[in-house]
Amino acid sequence: MPPPPHATSLAPSSTSIGPPVKSWTNTAMRALASFLGGSGSSNRTAAAVVDPSNERDVRMGFAMGIPTIISRGVGCDGGVTRYAPNQLLAFAPFPRGAAGACSTWTAGKLACGARTFSTAKDSVDGAAAPSPSKLSSSRARRATSLLPSYLIDARSIQKYDAVSCPEGALQLSVAENQLCERPLTNVKLIRGDENDADGKDDATGFGDLTLMDVLSSLASSSSAKPSSLRNGDAFRDDIANAQSHVFHREMVYYQPTQGTPALRKIMAQYLQNLLMDPITPGSSTSVRQFHADNLVLGAGCNAVLENLCMCLSDPGDAVLVPTPYYAAFEFDLGARAGCPVVPVNTMQFHSPNDSRGDNGPIPAEWYYPNTFSLDHAYARAVKETGRPPRILLLSHPNNPLGVCYPPAVVKECIDWCREREVHLISDEIYAGSVYKTTHASPITGEPEATFVSAMSLASNHSPSSTGLGLGPYVHLVYALSKDFALSGLRVGVAYTENDEILFALQKLNDFCQISSHTQLLVERMLTATVSRRGNATPEQFVDVYLEANCNNIQYRSEKLMSCLNELDIPYLSPDSGLFLWMDLREFLPPLSITESSDDEALASKEQRERELYLSLMKEYGLLFTPGMSMRNEKAGFFRCVFTAASDDEFELGLVRIRKFVEGRRGGK
């Protein structure tokens, strides 16, 4: 049967493809062209789509979506028809598989209907391809397979409500900060230019102001845009005319895809103050500046991270991430960008002969990536995908550990990436939530900064006269979702000084732009000033807010640590973020008689931890994030988001933790 016209028009001829190159696209297209126009019988097996004798061809072709093309358009038994409906389906990544299956990407597997193909050197794991449906695409069904499996359990339980469900589970697993609802005391807000529409002081007196009060006031303000005032120009006419509108004329039309020039300029200055070390008096070295033209503002951190990965890698290129890591990274990077996450396991490279991790608390440094762990993960990525990884993604400050990587660790990662020509993306979304700003250096014992941004450590590498001097291999993502608890506004930031991707990054942002009204609100928030009673000098609202917020987070963390200390529960002492990493291995179900902790299978770890997770949730009303969902190397660790509850709910959570520990220990 001849292929339909639309199939032949999409398929390149096999002679036009040329020899294999590093691009996944050519590999996929060569395979598709071979399938469409190959010689011999029209009945070909799926394994013949690519050259099975070429392991790299098999790995790249299968990993890059050729299975998707086949399973959507071609049968896998005897009477195979030689066409595929749309070669663009190759962009859909192959699914990881069902919950409880191997957590690593298996490149050499082709599932088609009920039949499975695999390369000789790869184990077959995970589920078969989703069943065909006329109501949804395979891409949609595969995307959901990337979601953490524990979410299914979490969604099945009734959540706590003081009135309607007092026995429900307390939600302590979502990284939200309800402490943002606490007010600033004895302050008054001064809008943007320190004048309201009448030209008078906007605040009538000092009092309490919550973040929502400030945003509501700024959103309803009819004063001119801060950027207009600084330029001495309020659009076409004068300031008085601009003051009569909450919506300005230009806001209703298309905006620059990467964000308005005004907000990008203000955001660059905010990031400069947050992430870059100030100039030391008397120093001959000047601090490099964020360049507004290299900023792209998009609808949330996951959106700009995905776009950045799409610009730096091809589908199937691995992203290295130190473990444990934010569980949703696998969805964010795999659902559309098609980038499998390869975990960077670190413990064996710090503790080959150290038994502390088995008999007591695990030291923080065991979680730090180093050259040895990065080299090991790099080799694993090459083995599993057939090519070098393209990206190392650092969460700094770290989620879920609640700690910052020491400057030496971050610098080692930067140097490793530059030497290997691997792109480093530093996710610094919690940079404004570092509440222990100094600590004793583990090397010298002297006080040092807890958090030093990768942007600061990587700057001055390039001779470029503008920007930070990062060079092409170091990038940043940030958002207002955590430090300001503004996850609903969807304001994310990507920063790169790689000129080859900047335009593409801006164009991909077409799909995730921020509304003009939200951009104006954020512009006003980042430039707003407040006065504190007893202080005649106005201060930036963001500085006052972040200081108060860090104090609130630290107070909560100390209360939780006090409870855990009282109960003798090990944990990683936090210094940043919204969470604490707890060691509940004591309460795991016992190992089977045929296994030891040294050689426990992954399935056993996941099963034992899930039993503990379900017990915490269903019997004690405590909903934490299980560590195995974050690819932790050991079972029994949980992330507690201690800011995700109101004051009353948090106190109830402490009561329930005590009840859990005492009940479990009393039952032994």
N, C-alpha and C positions, 0 to 999 in steps of 0.2 A: 504494500500500500504506500503510495507516495506521500511525503510529508505535506502538510497544508502550507499555503503560501507564506503565512506569517512566520512559520517556523524556519523556512529556508531563508527568508529575508533577514532574520535575526542571526543566523548562524554564519560565521566566517568560514571560508574554505580552509581546508587543512594546509594547503600550500601557502596561505597568506599569514599563517601564524608565526612561522619561523622557529628557531631553536628554543629550548627551554631557557627562561630567564628567571630572576628572583621574584618577579611580580606574580602574585597569585592569579591575577586576571588572565595572563597568557596561559598558565597551566590549565585553568578551568576552561578557557576557550578552546585550547588545543584538544582537550578531552571531549568537549561537546562537539567540535567539528569532526573529530574522528568518529564519534557516535553517529552524527548525522550523515556524514558522507563517506564512511568507510567502505572498503571493498568487501566483496564476499556476500554471504547470506545476510538477509535482513534480520534474521533471528540471532541476536547476540546476547550473551549473558552480561549482567551488570558489571561483573568483574573485569570485562574486556573494555570498559569505557576508557580506562587509562592503562598504561603499560604495567602489568603486574610485576614485571621483572625489575622495574625501576622503583625502588622503595620510596625515594623522594617524591616521585610522581604520584605514587599511590597515596602517600601521606598528605601531600599538598592538595591533590585533587579531591580526596574524600573529605578532608577537613574543611575545604573551602566552599562546600555547598553542592558539589556534583551529586552527592546522594539526594539532596533536596530536589534537584532537577529531575532525577530519575524517578524518585518516589512520587512526584507530582504528575509526570507526564509519560512514564514508560513502565511497562510491566516488567517483572523480574522472573518470569517463568517462560520457557520455550518461545512463545510467540511474541517477541518484543518488537514494538513499533519504533522506527528510528526517528523520533522527533520529540522535542520538549516544547511545552507551550511558551515558555519565556525564559531566556537565558539569564535574565536579571534575578531569577530566583537563586542564583548562585551566591547572592549576597546574604542569604539566610544562613545563620550558623547552625551547625549540627548540635542537637541537644545533648546535655550532659547525662541525662538518664533519670531514672526514678529515684525517689528518696531512698537513702540507704545504700545506693550503689556507689561505686568508686568515685571519689570527689574530683579526680583529675580528668582533663580533657582526653578523650581517646580518639586520636586522629584516624587511625587505620580501620575504622569500622563503617560499614555501609548497611543500614537497615532499610529494607524495602518490603513493605507488607509484612509477612511473617518470616521472611528470609533474612539472614544476616551474613554479611561478608566481613572478613577481617584479614589484615596482613599477618604473616606468620609470626612476627615478633611482637604483636600487640595482643593483649588480653581482650576478650569481648566482655564488655560490661555495659550497664545501663539498659534502658528500655528500647524497644523498637520504635521506628518512626511513628508519629501520631497517625491514627487511622484517617483515611480520606473523608472529607466532609464538604458538602455543598454550601454550608452555612458559615464556614470560617476558613482561613488560610492556614497552611502548615506553619507559616512564620508566626502567626498569632498563637497557635497551640504550643509551638516550641518555646516561645518567649516565656510563657508561664512555667515551663519546666525548669527555668533558671532561678525561679524564686526559692528562697530558703524554705525547706520543708517544715520547719518548726512553726511557720506562720499559720499553717493549716490547723495545728493544735491550738494556737493562740486564738484564732478566730472562732473556734468552736466553744470557747468557755465564756460564761457570763462575766462581764466586767463589774467592778465594784461601783456601787452608787449608795451614798449614805442613806437614802430614803428607800429607793426601789429595790436595791440589791446589796444590802450591807454585808452579805457573806461572799460576794463576788470577788474575783481576783483583782488585786491591785496591779495596775499597768505600770511596771517598772522596767520595761524593755524598749520603749520608743524614746529616741534621743530628742526630747523636747524639754524646754526649761520653763516651768510654771513660776519660777522665782522672778521672772520678768514682770509679773503682776505686782510685785512689791513696790511701793512708791519711793521716790526720792523725797527726802524731807527737807523742809525749810529752804525751798528753792522757788524761783520764778522763771518762766520761760520768756526768752526774748526772740522773736521771730526773725530769722534770716538777717535783715538789715537793721534790726533793733527797732523797727517801726511797724505799726499796723497800718491799715488803710487810712486812718485819720492822722497818721504821723505822730502818734503818741506812744508812750510805753505800753506794750501789749499786755503785760501782767499787772494786775491791780494790787498784788501783794504776795508775800511769801506763803508757801503752804506745801502740801504734798502733791506730787505729780507722778503718775504711773506712766509707763511707756505708751499705753493706750491713750492717755490724756494728751501726751505730747503729739502723737501721730494724728489724733482727731483734730487738735488745734491747727497743726500744720496743713492737714488735708483741706480744712475749711477756710484757710487763710486766703484772702483776696489780694495779698501783697504781691509785688512784682517778684519774678524769679530771682533767687540770689545771684545767679550768673549774670542776669541783665543789669543788676545794680552794680556789680563789680566792673562791668564794662562801660558804665555810665550811659547805658542805652537800654530802654525798655521797648524792644521790638521797633516798630515803625515810628511810633510817636514818642510820648514822654512817659515818665513813671506814673503820673497821675492817671493816664489813660489805661496803663497796664494794670493798675491797682483795682480797676472795676471789674475784673474777670478772674474767676477761679480757673477756668479753662482759657488758655491763650489760643489765639487763632492758629498758630503753627502746630499745635498739639493734635489737631484732628486729622492731619495729613500723614503720609508715610514719613517714618523717622529713619535715620541711618541705622542699618541693621545691627551694627556693633554697639549701639547706644548713642545717646545724644552727646555732642561734644562737651556740653557743660557738665553733665554727670560724669563722663569719663575723666575730665580734668579734676573734678572734686574727688572722685574715687581714687585716682592716682595719688592725690595728696593724703587721703586717709590711709591708704596702704603704706605710703612712705612713713607716716608717723607710727603705724602699727608694727611694721615688719623690719624697718631698717634702723640700725644703730645710729643715734644722733652723732653729730660731729663732736669729737673730743676737743675741748679748748686747747689751743696750742698745737694741735695735730696738723701735719703738713699734707695729710691725705684727706681729700674731700669725699663725702658720701655721695655715691651715684644716686640718681633720681629715677623713679618710675616714669615712664613716658606714656602719656595718655593715648597716643596713637597705637600703642601696642596692647591696649586693653580691649577686651571684647566682653560686653555685658549681656548675659542671657538669662533665661528663665530657670534659675536654680543651679546649684553646683553640679548635679548629675547631668544636666543638659550640656553645660560647657565642658565638663570632663569628657562626655561621650564625643562631642565634636572635636575636641583636642585629640583624642585617641584616633578618630577617623582621619584626621589630617596627618598623624604621625605614623600610622600603621595600616596595613591591609588586613582584611578579614582573615582570621587564622593566625595572625602574628600574636605571639604570647605577650601578656603583660605580667611582669613579676611583681608580687606583692608580699611583703613580710607578714608572717603569721603571728598572732591571729589578726584577722582583718575584718572590716565592716562587711557584713554578710551580703549587702545589696550590691557590692562591687561586681559580683559575677553577673548579675542582671544588667547593671548599668553599662558594663563593657561588652557583654555578649549578645544582648537582645537584638541590637541593630548593627553595632559596629563589628560584631562577629569576632571579638578578641577573647580567647580563652585566658583565664587567670591561672598562672602557675605559681603555687605557693612557695615562698622562700622560708623554709624551715631553718630555724636558727639554733636550737638548743644543743644539738650534737656538736656544733662548732664552738661552743663555749664550755661544755661540760662532759667531755668524753669519759672521764674517770671520776666524776663528782656525783655523789649520791644524794646531795642535798634536795634535789628535786623530787626524789622518791620518799624521803623521810621528813621533809619540812617545806617551808615556803620556798618558792622559786625566785631567785634573785632577778631584779629588773634587767640586768645586763644580759641574761640568757635570751631575752627577746630582741636584742639589738642585732640588726643585720651587719655583716662584715664581708670582707673580700672573699673569704672561704665559702660562706653560705650563699653569696651571690654567684660565685663561680659554679657551685653545685646546682643551683636553680637554673642557671644559664644552660648548663649541659643537659639538664632534664628537659628544658623547653626545646632544645634542638632535637633531642631524641623523640619527643612527643609530637612535634609539629614539622620536623624536617628542615627547620631554618632557625636562625637566631631570633631571640625575643627582641622586640623593638622598644619596650617601655619598662621602666621601673617606677612603680607608684608608691610613694611614701605617704602615710597618714601621720602628720606632724603638726601639732600634738596628736598622739595616737588614739584612735578609736579602734578597739574597745579598751585599751589598757589604762587610759587616763593619765598617761605620762608623756613627757617630751623626750625625744631622742637627744642625747648629749651632742653638742656641736661637733665633736670629733667623729661621732658616728655618721652624722649627716654629711660631713665633709668627705669621709671615706666613700660614701655612696656617690657623691658628686664626682669625685675623682675616678671611681670605677666606671661610672657611666660614660664619662668623656673618653676614657681610654678604650672602652669597648664600643663606642659609638651607639650607645643605648640612651634613649631619651629618659630623663628623670622628670616626673611630674610630682611636685610637692603639694599635697592637699592640706592646706593650712586653715581649714574652716573653723578651727577652735583657737586660733591665734589670740583672739581677744578674751579668751576664757582661761588664761593661765593665772592661777591665784596664788601660787608659790613662786615668786619671781626669781628667787636665788636659792642655791643649795651648795653644799660643800662638794667640790670637785672630787670624783672618785680617784683621781690621779694625784693631785697636789694637796687636797684637803682644804684648799682656799675657796672662798665664796666665788661662785660664777653664775652667770645668767642661766635660769632653767630653760628658757626658750630662746633659741637663735634661729631665725628664719633661714631656710635654704637660699632665699633670695640674697640675704646679706652675705652668707658664706660663699655663694657662687659669683658674686659681683666682681667687677674689675677684671674679668677673664678676657673680655673682648676689647679691642682698642676703639670700638665704636664711640663716637662723640656724644651719642644720645642714649638714654636708657641706663640700665643697671650694668651693662657690660657682661651679660650672662652667657653670650654665645648661643649657638643654635640648639643645644642639647638640654637646657634646663628651663622648666616651665612651672607656672603656678596656677592653682585653682583656689577660689575662696568664695564665700557667700555670706549673706547676712542672716542665714537661717538659724545659726547656733548662738553666736555671740549676742545677737539682738533678738533671738527667738522669733524671727520674722519669716518662718518657713512658708507662711501663706502668701507672702508678697512675691516670692520667686525671684530673687535677685542674686545671680551668680556672676562670678568674674573669672575670666581666663586671661593670663598674661604670658606673652611669649615674645622673644626677640629673634625668632626664626623667621626671616623674611620670606622664605619659600612657602610657608603655610599661612601667613597672616591673612591674605586675601581670601583663601579658601575657608579659613575659620570664620571670617566675617560673613561670607555668603551662606555657609551652613547655619549661621545664626538666624537666617530668615525663618527657620522653623521654630525658633524658641526666643523670639524677641520679647522684651519687657514693654508693657504698655506705656505710652507717653505720660499718663497720669501717675503711674507708679514711679516712673523715673523722676518726675517733678517732686513727688513726696519724699523720695530718698534724697534728692538733691537738697531739699529743705532740711531734712533731718541731719544730714552730715555737716551742714553749715550753721545749724541753730546754736544759739548760745543760751546759757542760763546764768543766773546770779544766785549765789548762796548767801544766806543771811550771815552778816558779819564779814563778808568778803566783797569789797567794792569792785573788784576786777571780774568782768564776765569771763566765763569758761565755756569751752566747747561742750555741748550737750553730750556728745558721744564719749568724751573723756570721763565726764562725771558719771554717766550711766555705766560704762564698763567697769569703773572702779567699784561702784556700789554692787554691781552684779557679781564681780569676782569675790567680794566680801561675803555675799549671800551664798555663793556656791561653796566657798571654803567652810563656812559655818555648817552647812548641811553635811559636807563630806566628813568633817570632824565628828559630828554626832553619829554618823554611820560607823566610822572607824572606832569610836568609843564603844558602841554596841558590840562590834565584832571582836574587839579586844577583850571585852568582858566575857564573851562566849568562847574565846580562844579559837577563833576562825581565822586562818591565814588569808592575807589579801596583799595586793600590790599597792603600796602607799601612793596615792594619786597626787598630782600637782596641777592638773589642767583638765578641761573638758567637763562633762556632765555625769561621769560614771566612775564606778569602782570595780576592779577585777577581783572577784572572790574565788577562793579555792575551797570547794565543797567536796573534794574527793573522798573525804572521810565517810560521806553518806551514800556513795555509789553502791549499787548492788554488788555482791561478791563476784569475783571472776569464776568462770567454770573451772572444774578440777583439771581440765586438760590445758589450761592457759596460765601464763604468768604475765606480770605487768610489762616485762621486757619484750615479749613477742605477741602481745594482744593484737588480734586482727582489728582492722578498722570497723568492720560491722559490729563487733563486740563492743568497742568503745562507744559507738553511736547508740547502740541499743541500751547499754547500761546508763549512759547519760540521759537518754530520752525517758527512761523509767524514773530517774530522779527529777527531771524537768516536769514530768506530768504529776508527780507526787507534790512537788512544790506548788504547782499551779492549782490542782484540783483539791488537794487535801488541806493546803495551808493558805491558799489565796495569794500566792506570790508569783508574779509573772516576770521572770528574768529572761535574758537572752542566753541560750546555751552556747558554750564555747566551741563545741564541735561544728556548729553552724557557721562559725567564723574561722574554721579550719585550724583550730588550736591543736597542738601536737598531743596534748594529754586530755583525757576525758575528766569531767567533774568541775570545770571552771565555768563561772557565770558572770555576765556583765549586769550590774545593777545601776540603772539610770536613776540616781537619787534626786534629780531635779524634776522628774516627770510627774510628781505628785504634789498636791496641795500640802500645806502644813499638817492638817489633820490626817490626811492619807499617809503622809510620811511617818508620823508618829505611830499610826496603826501598823504600818509596814515593819517598824522596829519591834512592835509587840509580836507580830506574826513570825518574824525571824527568830526571836527568842523561843517562841512556842515550838517552832520546827526543830531547832537544835536540841532543846531540852527533851522534846518528845522522842526524837530519834535516839539520843544518847540514853534516855531512860528506858527505851525499849530493848537495848542490847543486853 
